Amino acid sequence: MGLFQRLFGGMKKTRDSLDGAIDAAMEGSDELSEDLYDELEEILLLSDTGMRTALEIIDQLRERAKKQKIRKASGVKAALREIVAELLSGGEEVDMITMPAIILVIGVNGVGKTTSIGKLAALYRNEGKKVLLGAADTFRAAAIEQLEIWAGRAGVDMVKHREGADPAAVVYDTIQAGKSRNVDLIICDTAGRLHNKKHLMDELGKIYRIIDRELPYSDREVLLVLDATTGQNAVSQAKEFQGIAEVTGIILTKLDGTAKGGVVLNIKNELQIPVKFIGVGEKIDDLQPFRAKDFADAMFGEE
């Protein structure tokens, strides 16, 4: 099964919810009235697009409907696909050109952080890159063992210390190992204990300084893992992390388990953080690079 087919299948709950609601709202209508626009706005809100984003989408839909003389549900969906693709475009590229490049992955417990790192490692390994993992989430029980299991599944090496060790020391040793082994990409699992923001900020600051010193010209990403099934809570987490970390992109997991795929729009449009990877299943190859047009097509039923 190709990437788009997996995305299309993974977005089924969101797509079915939107398609059915739009068809029902427009049944028997031969024009897009203000009441109908209000209904469409409510439909978008129910998929967790957020108020500001929903209003922007509806305003753009009004303009296109006038210009293109849209009257039918199929025309509305086609216009929404175009609008959503445009809103989501930009910043989703991940340039890992330097050798090594480095990705720091953050996120609270339970969002699928360790799983996403394993899948990310497998994705890049399948592209022919030599990948090394660093187990720098040293304070969560079993985090190191869990990452080790995923490293084995992905077929990549891992650097670890004992539980409770200094995360920055793990990052330092991983970088040294990566340079000596000539790896293409280092991916480090780092902590996400939002209940102690000051400690996390200090920890990440120390890690950044080590990277600046040891890999001063490397391509670098700080990816925040969010669980799509939590809807607006995921947006709240993104806001919290944005205040304490240099977040460059989002890994959005569990899109296949929710009808609230509109949260992608909320994150990108309101927080200006691009979504860079999405998870649409439990298999190791179900994490894929985010593509705005494919996502919009899968969201509004264009296979």
C-alpha positions as CSV (number, residue, x, y, z in Angstrom):
1,M,0.0,0.0,0.0
2,G,1.4,3.4,-1.0
3,L,1.8,6.4,1.3
4,F,-1.3,8.2,0.1
5,Q,-3.5,5.1,0.4
6,R,-2.3,4.7,4.1
7,L,-3.0,8.4,4.7
8,F,-6.4,8.1,3.0
9,G,-7.3,5.1,5.1
10,G,-6.0,6.7,8.3
11,M,-8.1,9.8,7.8
12,K,-11.3,7.8,7.4
13,K,-12.9,9.0,10.7
14,T,-12.3,12.6,10.0
15,R,-13.3,12.3,6.4
16,D,-16.5,10.4,7.1
17,S,-17.5,13.0,9.7
18,L,-16.9,16.0,7.4
19,D,-18.4,14.4,4.3
20,G,-21.6,13.3,5.9
21,A,-22.1,16.6,7.8
22,I,-21.5,18.7,4.6
23,D,-23.8,16.6,2.5
24,A,-26.5,16.8,5.2
25,A,-26.1,20.6,5.6
26,M,-26.4,21.2,1.8
27,E,-29.2,18.7,1.1
28,G,-32.0,20.5,-0.8
29,S,-30.1,23.8,-0.9
30,D,-29.5,25.5,-4.2
31,E,-27.5,28.4,-2.8
32,L,-25.0,29.0,0.0
33,S,-26.9,31.1,2.4
34,E,-25.5,32.7,5.6
35,D,-27.3,29.9,7.6
36,L,-25.4,27.3,5.6
37,Y,-22.1,29.1,6.1
38,D,-22.8,29.0,9.8
39,E,-23.5,25.3,9.6
40,L,-20.2,24.7,7.7
41,E,-18.3,26.7,10.3
42,E,-19.8,24.5,13.0
43,I,-18.8,21.4,11.1
44,L,-15.2,22.6,10.9
45,L,-15.2,23.5,14.6
46,L,-16.4,19.9,15.4
47,S,-13.3,18.6,13.7
48,D,-11.1,20.8,16.0
49,T,-10.0,23.4,13.4
50,G,-10.3,26.1,16.1
51,M,-12.5,29.2,15.9
52,R,-10.0,31.6,14.2
53,T,-9.1,29.1,11.5
54,A,-12.7,28.0,10.9
55,L,-13.6,31.7,10.3
56,E,-10.7,32.2,7.9
57,I,-11.7,29.1,5.9
58,I,-15.3,30.2,5.7
59,D,-14.4,33.7,4.6
60,Q,-12.2,32.3,1.8
61,L,-15.0,29.9,0.9
62,R,-17.4,32.8,0.5
63,E,-15.1,34.5,-1.9
64,R,-14.5,31.4,-4.0
65,A,-18.2,30.5,-4.0
66,K,-19.0,33.9,-5.5
67,K,-16.3,33.8,-8.1
68,Q,-16.8,30.2,-9.1
69,K,-20.6,30.2,-8.6
70,I,-20.5,27.1,-6.3
71,R,-23.9,25.6,-5.5
72,K,-23.4,21.9,-4.8
73,A,-21.7,20.0,-2.0
74,S,-19.1,18.6,-4.4
75,G,-18.1,22.1,-5.3
76,V,-17.9,23.1,-1.6
77,K,-15.7,20.2,-0.8
78,A,-13.4,20.9,-3.8
79,A,-13.0,24.5,-2.6
80,L,-12.4,23.5,1.0
81,R,-9.7,21.1,-0.3
82,E,-7.9,23.9,-2.0
83,I,-8.2,26.3,0.9
84,V,-7.0,23.8,3.4
85,A,-4.0,22.8,1.2
86,E,-3.0,26.4,0.9
87,L,-3.3,27.0,4.7
88,L,-1.2,24.0,5.5
89,S,1.5,24.6,2.9
90,G,4.9,25.9,3.9
91,G,7.6,24.8,6.4
92,E,6.8,21.1,6.3
93,E,10.1,20.2,4.6
94,V,12.8,18.5,6.7
95,D,16.3,19.2,5.4
96,M,18.8,16.7,6.9
97,I,21.7,17.4,4.6
98,T,24.7,17.9,6.9
99,M,26.5,14.8,8.2
100,P,25.5,14.3,10.9
101,A,22.2,16.2,11.2
102,I,20.3,16.0,14.5
103,I,16.7,15.8,15.6
104,L,15.6,16.3,19.1
105,V,12.2,14.9,19.9
106,I,10.1,16.2,22.8
107,G,6.6,15.5,24.1
108,V,4.7,14.5,27.2
109,N,4.2,10.8,28.3
110,G,1.6,8.9,26.4
111,V,1.6,10.8,23.1
112,G,3.6,8.2,21.3
113,K,7.0,9.9,21.5
114,T,9.2,6.8,21.7
115,T,7.1,5.0,19.1
116,S,7.4,8.0,16.7
117,I,11.2,8.0,17.2
118,G,11.4,4.4,16.2
119,K,9.3,4.9,13.2
120,L,11.2,8.0,12.2
121,A,14.5,6.0,12.5
122,A,13.0,3.3,10.3
123,L,11.8,5.9,7.7
124,Y,15.3,7.5,7.3
125,R,17.0,4.1,7.4
126,N,14.8,3.0,4.5
127,E,16.0,6.1,2.7
128,G,19.5,4.8,3.0
129,K,20.6,7.0,5.9
130,K,22.8,5.7,8.8
131,V,20.8,6.6,11.9
132,L,21.8,6.6,15.6
133,L,19.4,7.0,18.5
134,G,20.2,8.7,21.8
135,A,18.1,7.7,24.9
136,A,18.1,11.1,26.7
137,D,14.7,10.8,28.3
138,T,16.4,9.3,31.4
139,F,13.8,10.1,34.0
140,R,10.7,8.3,32.8
141,A,10.6,4.7,33.9
142,A,11.2,2.2,31.2
143,A,11.8,4.9,28.5
144,I,15.3,3.7,27.8
145,E,14.2,0.0,27.4
146,Q,11.2,1.0,25.3
147,L,13.5,3.0,22.9
148,E,15.9,0.1,22.8
149,I,13.1,-2.1,21.5
150,W,12.3,0.3,18.8
151,A,15.9,0.7,17.8
152,G,16.0,-3.0,17.3
153,R,12.8,-2.9,15.2
154,A,14.2,-0.1,13.1
155,G,17.6,-1.8,12.7
156,V,19.6,1.1,14.1
157,D,22.1,1.6,16.9
158,M,21.5,3.4,20.2
159,V,23.5,5.2,22.9
160,K,22.2,5.0,26.4
161,H,23.2,5.7,30.0
162,R,21.6,4.4,33.3
163,E,18.1,5.7,34.3
164,G,18.3,9.1,36.0
165,A,21.5,10.1,34.2
166,D,22.1,13.6,32.9
167,P,20.2,13.9,29.6
168,A,22.8,16.4,28.2
169,A,25.5,13.8,28.9
170,V,23.6,11.3,26.8
171,V,23.3,13.8,24.0
172,Y,27.0,14.6,24.2
173,D,28.0,10.9,24.0
174,T,25.5,10.3,21.2
175,I,27.0,13.1,19.2
176,Q,30.6,11.8,19.7
177,A,29.5,8.3,18.7
178,G,27.7,9.7,15.7
179,K,30.8,11.5,14.5
180,S,33.1,8.6,15.0
181,R,30.7,6.2,13.3
182,N,30.0,8.6,10.4
183,V,26.3,8.5,10.8
184,D,24.0,10.6,8.7
185,L,21.4,11.4,11.3
186,I,21.2,11.5,15.1
187,I,17.8,11.3,16.8
188,C,17.6,12.0,20.5
189,D,14.7,11.2,22.8
190,T,14.4,14.1,25.3
191,A,12.2,14.7,28.2
192,G,8.8,16.4,28.3
193,R,7.9,16.9,31.9
194,L,5.6,19.9,31.6
195,H,4.9,19.9,35.3
196,N,8.3,21.4,35.8
197,K,8.9,23.9,33.1
198,K,11.9,25.5,34.6
199,H,13.7,22.2,34.9
200,L,12.8,21.3,31.4
201,M,13.9,24.6,30.0
202,D,17.3,24.4,31.8
203,E,17.7,20.8,30.5
204,L,17.0,21.7,26.9
205,G,19.2,24.8,27.2
206,K,22.1,22.6,28.2
207,I,21.4,20.2,25.4
208,Y,21.3,23.1,22.9
209,R,24.6,24.4,24.1
210,I,26.2,21.0,23.6
211,I,24.9,20.8,20.1
212,D,26.0,24.3,19.3
213,R,29.5,23.4,20.5
214,E,29.8,19.9,19.1
215,L,27.8,20.3,15.9
216,P,27.9,24.0,15.2
217,Y,26.9,23.8,11.5
218,S,24.6,20.8,11.6
219,D,21.0,20.8,10.3
220,R,18.8,20.6,13.4
221,E,15.1,20.0,14.1
222,V,13.2,20.1,17.4
223,L,10.1,18.1,16.8
224,L,7.2,18.0,19.3
225,V,5.1,14.9,19.4
226,L,1.3,15.5,19.8
227,D,-1.6,13.0,20.0
228,A,-4.3,14.0,17.5
229,T,-7.0,12.2,19.5
230,T,-6.7,14.8,22.3
231,G,-7.9,17.6,20.0
232,Q,-7.6,21.0,21.7
233,N,-5.5,19.6,24.4
234,A,-2.8,18.9,21.8
235,V,-3.0,22.6,20.8
236,S,-2.6,23.6,24.5
237,Q,0.5,21.4,24.8
238,A,2.0,22.9,21.7
239,K,1.5,26.4,23.2
240,E,3.2,25.3,26.4
241,F,6.2,23.7,24.7
242,Q,6.5,26.7,22.3
243,G,7.2,28.8,25.3
244,I,10.1,26.7,26.6
245,A,11.6,25.0,23.6
246,E,12.7,26.0,20.1
247,V,10.0,23.9,18.4
248,T,10.6,23.7,14.6
249,G,7.8,21.2,13.8
250,I,5.2,18.7,14.9
251,I,4.9,15.0,14.7
252,L,1.1,14.4,15.0
253,T,0.3,10.8,16.0
254,K,-2.8,8.7,16.0
255,L,-4.7,10.5,13.2
256,D,-6.3,7.2,12.3
257,G,-8.0,7.1,15.8
258,T,-9.9,10.4,15.6
259,A,-12.5,12.3,13.7
260,K,-10.7,15.6,14.8
261,G,-8.1,15.8,12.1
262,G,-8.8,19.5,11.8
263,V,-6.4,20.0,14.7
264,V,-3.6,20.0,12.1
265,L,-5.1,23.3,10.8
266,N,-5.4,24.8,14.3
267,I,-1.7,24.1,15.1
268,K,-0.4,25.4,11.7
269,N,-2.6,28.4,11.3
270,E,-2.8,29.7,14.9
271,L,0.6,28.7,16.3
272,Q,2.6,28.9,13.1
273,I,4.2,25.6,13.8
274,P,4.4,23.3,10.7
275,V,3.3,19.7,10.9
276,K,6.3,17.7,9.5
277,F,5.2,14.1,10.1
278,I,1.9,12.3,10.7
279,G,1.1,8.9,12.1
280,V,-1.8,7.1,10.5
281,G,-1.4,3.6,12.0
282,E,0.5,1.3,14.3
283,K,2.9,-0.3,11.9
284,I,6.5,0.8,11.7
285,D,6.0,2.3,8.3
286,D,2.8,4.3,9.2
287,L,4.7,7.5,10.1
288,Q,5.1,9.6,7.0
289,P,6.2,13.1,5.9
290,F,3.4,15.6,5.9
291,R,2.2,16.8,2.5
292,A,-0.4,19.5,2.6
293,K,-2.2,18.6,-0.6
294,D,-2.4,14.9,0.2
295,F,-3.7,15.7,3.7
296,A,-6.4,18.0,2.2
297,D,-7.4,15.4,-0.3
298,A,-7.7,12.7,2.4
299,M,-9.6,15.1,4.6
300,F,-12.3,15.9,2.1
301,G,-12.6,12.7,0.2
302,E,-10.5,13.0,-3.0
303,E,-8.8,9.6,-3.7
